[in-house]
Amino acid sequence: MAHAVHLTDEELDTLAKHNVKVSHNPISNLKLGSGIARVPDMMERGICVSLGTDSSASNNNLDLFEEMKMVAILHKGYRKDPVAVPAVEALRMATIYGAEAIFMEDKIGSLEVGKQADFIVLDSNQVFFHPAHDPVSHVVYAASGRDVKDVFVQGVQVVQDGKCLTMDEPIIIENANRMFDTLNKQ
């Protein structure tokens, strides 16, 4: 289920009973004025809540790091509870819970023997990552997609030093802008 912003207690209980997974898209929901999903209530019921970005039309940059930070701080502020969604839960929502939501937790979502080797390397040699007392906290509250240096999918490097190795990004950008212009003229 995507968004799940207007659910009653009874509906939350039904989701929990039937093991329904939820994709929480906090930035999209806030940008569109859709409301705030009851994520802490879902978590208390054992509902698997993952993170999504919805789309570029309602999120713009699709930065999952921003979603992690938003889910962690939004619910703390809304509930007036500094532990409503801890950083480690926000990170799990972006990783293993996301894999669980699409029924692939046995293949992806964490680095374990027997799973696909999908991972990123962050440029942590930046002032906001120091002092490095709590790496999870730094990833959730300080990092952004712009800090991703390398990306590996199934153990194969697809991004190196911030440059895509599998596609020609300038051509993709040019084509996207050309298509947009074409659609805009219609």
C-alpha positions in Angstrom: 0.0 0.0 0.0 1.4 3.4 -0.9 1.1 6.5 1.3 -1.5 5.3 3.8 -2.1 8.8 5.1 -5.7 8.7 6.3 -6.1 5.4 8.1 -8.3 4.7 11.2 -7.2 2.5 14.0 -9.5 -0.2 12.6 -7.9 0.0 9.2 -4.4 -0.1 10.8 -5.4 -3.2 12.7 -6.7 -4.8 9.4 -3.3 -4.0 7.7 -1.5 -5.6 10.6 -3.8 -8.7 10.5 -3.2 -9.3 6.8 0.5 -8.4 6.8 0.1 -5.5 4.4 3.3 -3.6 3.6 3.2 0.2 3.4 5.4 2.5 1.3 5.7 5.8 3.2 6.4 8.8 1.0 6.7 11.6 3.5 8.1 14.4 1.2 5.6 13.7 -1.5 2.8 13.7 1.1 3.9 17.0 2.6 4.5 18.7 -0.8 1.0 17.8 -2.0 -0.6 18.5 1.3 -1.9 15.0 1.5 -1.3 14.5 5.2 1.0 12.6 7.5 0.9 8.8 7.7 0.7 7.3 11.2 4.0 5.6 10.9 4.7 5.2 14.7 1.2 3.6 15.1 2.0 1.3 12.2 5.3 0.3 13.6 3.7 -0.4 17.0 1.3 -2.8 15.3 4.2 -4.6 13.5 3.3 -3.3 10.0 6.3 -3.2 7.7 6.8 0.4 6.6 9.3 1.1 3.9 10.3 4.4 2.3 9.4 5.7 -1.2 9.8 8.9 -3.0 6.5 8.6 -5.1 7.6 10.3 -8.3 9.5 13.2 -9.7 6.2 15.1 -10.2 5.6 15.1 -6.4 9.1 14.9 -5.0 11.5 16.4 -7.6 14.9 14.9 -6.7 13.9 11.4 -5.5 16.6 11.5 -2.8 16.0 8.5 -0.5 18.4 10.1 2.0 16.0 13.1 2.3 13.2 10.6 2.9 15.1 8.9 5.7 15.8 12.2 7.4 12.2 13.4 6.9 10.7 10.2 8.3 13.0 10.4 11.4 12.3 14.1 12.2 8.7 14.5 11.0 7.2 12.0 13.4 9.4 13.2 16.3 8.0 16.7 15.8 4.5 15.7 15.1 4.3 13.4 18.1 6.6 15.6 20.3 8.6 12.4 21.0 12.3 12.4 20.2 12.3 8.6 19.8 9.2 8.3 17.7 11.2 7.0 14.6 14.8 6.4 15.6 17.5 6.8 13.0 18.2 3.1 12.8 14.5 2.5 12.0 14.6 5.1 9.3 17.7 3.4 7.8 15.9 0.0 7.9 12.9 1.5 6.2 15.1 2.5 3.3 16.9 -0.9 3.1 15.6 -4.2 4.6 12.0 -3.0 5.1 12.0 -1.9 1.5 13.2 -5.3 0.4 10.5 -6.9 2.6 7.8 -4.7 1.1 8.5 -6.2 -2.3 9.0 -9.7 -1.0 12.7 -9.8 -1.8 14.2 -9.7 1.7 15.9 -13.0 1.0 17.8 -11.4 -2.0 18.3 -7.7 -1.2 18.1 -5.1 1.5 21.1 -6.1 3.6 24.7 -7.2 3.0 24.7 -10.9 3.8 26.1 -14.1 2.4 23.8 -15.4 -0.3 22.2 -12.0 -1.1 22.9 -9.8 -4.1 25.8 -7.5 -3.4 24.0 -4.2 -3.8 25.6 -1.3 -1.9 26.8 2.2 -2.0 29.9 4.0 -0.8 29.5 7.4 0.7 32.1 10.2 0.7 32.4 10.4 4.5 35.4 12.6 4.3 33.2 15.7 4.8 32.9 17.9 7.8 29.3 17.0 8.6 30.3 13.3 9.0 32.7 14.2 11.9 33.2 13.4 14.6 32.2 10.0 13.5 30.6 8.9 16.8 27.4 7.4 15.3 27.6 6.4 11.6 23.8 5.5 11.4 22.9 8.9 12.7 25.2 10.6 10.2 23.8 8.7 7.3 20.2 9.5 8.3 20.5 13.1 9.5 23.5 14.4 7.4 24.0 12.5 4.2 22.3 13.1 0.9 22.3 11.4 -2.5 25.0 13.8 -3.6 27.3 12.1 -1.1 27.1 8.8 -2.9 30.5 8.2 -4.5 30.2 4.6 -5.7 27.3 2.2 -6.4 27.5 -1.5 -6.8 24.6 -3.7 -8.1 25.0 -7.4 -7.8 28.6 -6.8 -7.0 29.2 -4.9 -10.3 30.2 -1.2 -10.0 27.8 1.0 -11.9 28.8 4.4 -10.5 32.4 5.4 -9.8 33.3 8.7 -8.2 29.8 10.0 -8.9 29.8 9.1 -12.6 27.5 6.6 -14.1 29.4 3.8 -15.9 26.4 2.2 -17.7 24.7 5.2 -19.3 25.6 8.5 -21.0 24.1 11.0 -18.6 24.5 14.1 -20.8 22.7 12.4 -23.6 19.9 11.3 -21.3 19.5 14.8 -19.9 19.5 16.2 -23.4 16.8 13.7 -24.6 14.7 14.3 -21.5 14.8 18.1 -22.1 14.0 17.6 -25.8 11.0 15.4 -25.0 9.7 17.8 -22.4 9.9 20.6 -24.9 8.1 18.5 -27.4 5.3 17.7 -24.9 5.1 21.3 -23.8 4.5 22.4 -27.4 1.5 20.1 -27.8 
